[in-house]
C-alpha cells in the first residue's frame, strides 16, 4: 500500500508538468514530449543516485510513466471507431 503514494506523487507531478506546458501554449504532442523527457530525466537521476533514494525516485518515475501512457491513450487513440 505504501508504494502507491510515490506512484501517485509521480503521476501528479507529471500532470502538473503537462498543465504548465499546456498553459505555455504548447501543442498536445509537444506537451506529451515534455512529460516524456521529465520521466526520462527522473529515471536517469534515480539510476545515477542509486541506493534507497534512487529507488524512491525510480518509483516516482514509474508514476510519471503511467501518466504519459494514459495521456497518450486519451489524446492519441480514437475510441469512437471513426
C-alpha positions as CSV (number, residue, x, y, z in Angstrom):
1,X,0.0,0.0,0.0
2,X,2.9,2.4,0.7
3,X,4.2,2.1,-2.8
4,X,1.1,3.8,-4.2
5,X,2.0,7.1,-2.5
6,X,5.2,7.8,-4.6
7,X,3.5,6.4,-7.7
8,X,0.6,8.9,-7.2
9,X,3.1,11.6,-6.5
10,X,4.9,11.0,-9.8
11,X,1.5,11.0,-11.5
12,X,0.6,14.3,-10.0
13,X,4.0,15.8,-10.7
14,X,3.8,14.9,-14.4
15,X,0.2,16.1,-14.5
16,X,1.4,19.5,-13.3
17,X,4.2,19.4,-15.9
18,X,1.5,18.8,-18.6
19,X,-0.7,21.6,-17.3
20,X,2.2,24.1,-17.2
21,X,3.3,23.1,-20.7
22,X,-0.3,23.5,-22.0
23,X,-0.6,26.9,-20.3
24,X,2.5,28.0,-22.2
25,X,0.6,27.4,-25.4
26,X,2.3,24.2,-26.4
27,X,0.6,21.6,-28.7
28,X,-0.5,18.3,-27.3
29,X,2.4,16.5,-29.0
30,X,4.9,18.9,-27.6
31,X,3.4,18.7,-24.1
32,X,3.5,14.9,-24.2
33,X,7.1,15.0,-25.3
34,X,8.0,17.4,-22.4
35,X,6.3,14.9,-20.0
36,X,8.2,12.0,-21.5
37,X,11.5,13.9,-21.1
38,X,10.6,14.7,-17.5
39,X,10.1,11.0,-16.9
40,X,13.4,10.0,-18.5
41,X,15.2,12.7,-16.6
42,X,13.9,11.5,-13.2
43,X,14.6,7.9,-14.2
44,X,18.2,8.8,-15.2
45,X,18.7,10.7,-12.0
46,X,17.5,7.8,-9.9
47,X,19.9,5.4,-11.7
48,X,22.8,7.8,-11.1
49,X,22.0,8.4,-7.4
50,X,21.3,4.7,-6.6
51,X,20.8,3.5,-3.0
52,X,17.5,3.9,-1.3
53,X,16.9,7.5,-2.5
54,X,17.4,6.2,-6.1
55,X,14.8,3.5,-5.5
56,X,12.3,6.1,-4.3
57,X,12.9,8.3,-7.3
58,X,12.6,5.3,-9.6
59,X,9.1,4.5,-8.1
60,X,8.1,8.2,-8.6
61,X,9.3,7.9,-12.2
62,X,7.0,4.9,-12.6
63,X,4.0,7.1,-11.7
64,X,5.3,9.6,-14.3
65,X,5.4,6.8,-16.9
66,X,1.9,5.7,-16.1
67,X,0.7,9.3,-16.7
68,X,2.5,9.5,-20.0
69,X,0.9,6.2,-21.2
70,X,-2.6,7.3,-20.1
71,X,-2.4,10.7,-21.6
72,X,-1.2,9.3,-24.9
73,X,-4.1,6.8,-24.8
74,X,-6.7,9.6,-24.1
75,X,-5.3,12.1,-26.6
76,X,-4.0,10.0,-29.5
77,X,-6.3,6.9,-29.6
78,X,-9.7,7.4,-31.2
79,X,-12.2,5.3,-29.1
80,X,-15.2,6.2,-31.3
81,X,-14.1,3.9,-34.1
82,X,-14.1,6.7,-36.7
